């Protein structure tokens, strides 16, 4: 009897976990309206000045 209850609880937990993962995977989706003029004209992927540094300090070819 105890094994049956534990198996039922495990099955219920697996079903709830699967449903939760489905909800989480679908909740992050969004549609983009290309006709929306409320945003800025600056693209999101424009690199910042500090991202285009020629080398990382301390890793300029020493060693190896």
C-alpha positions in Angstrom: 0.0 0.0 0.0 2.8 2.4 0.9 4.6 1.7 -2.4 1.4 2.5 -4.3 1.0 5.8 -2.6 4.6 6.7 -3.2 4.3 5.7 -6.9 1.2 7.8 -7.3 2.9 10.8 -5.6 5.9 10.4 -7.9 3.7 10.2 -11.0 1.8 13.3 -9.9 5.0 15.2 -9.2 6.4 14.3 -12.6 3.2 15.4 -14.3 3.2 18.7 -12.4 6.9 19.3 -13.3 6.2 18.6 -17.0 3.3 21.0 -17.0 5.3 23.6 -15.2 8.1 23.3 -17.8 5.6 23.6 -20.6 4.2 26.8 -19.1 7.6 28.3 -18.5 8.8 27.5 -22.0 5.7 29.1 -23.6 5.5 32.1 -21.3 8.7 33.8 -22.6 7.5 34.1 -26.1 6.4 37.4 -27.5 5.5 38.9 -30.8 7.3 42.0 -32.1 5.3 44.7 -33.8 7.6 46.2 -36.5 5.2 49.2 -36.9 5.7 50.3 -33.3 7.3 53.8 -33.3 7.5 54.2 -29.5 11.0 52.7 -29.2 14.3 54.3 -30.0 16.1 54.0 -33.4 19.2 52.7 -31.7 19.7 49.0 -32.4 20.0 46.8 -29.3 23.2 45.2 -30.5 25.3 48.3 -30.8 28.6 47.6 -29.1 29.7 49.8 -26.3 33.1 51.6 -26.5 34.5 49.4 -23.7 33.5 46.2 -25.6 35.8 47.0 -28.6 39.1 47.2 -26.6 42.0 45.7 -28.6 43.1 43.5 -25.7 42.2 42.5 -22.2 44.6 44.1 -19.7 47.0 41.4 -18.4 46.5 39.1 -21.3 48.6 40.7 -23.9 50.7 37.8 -25.0 52.7 37.0 -21.9 53.6 33.4 -21.1 53.1 30.3 -23.0 
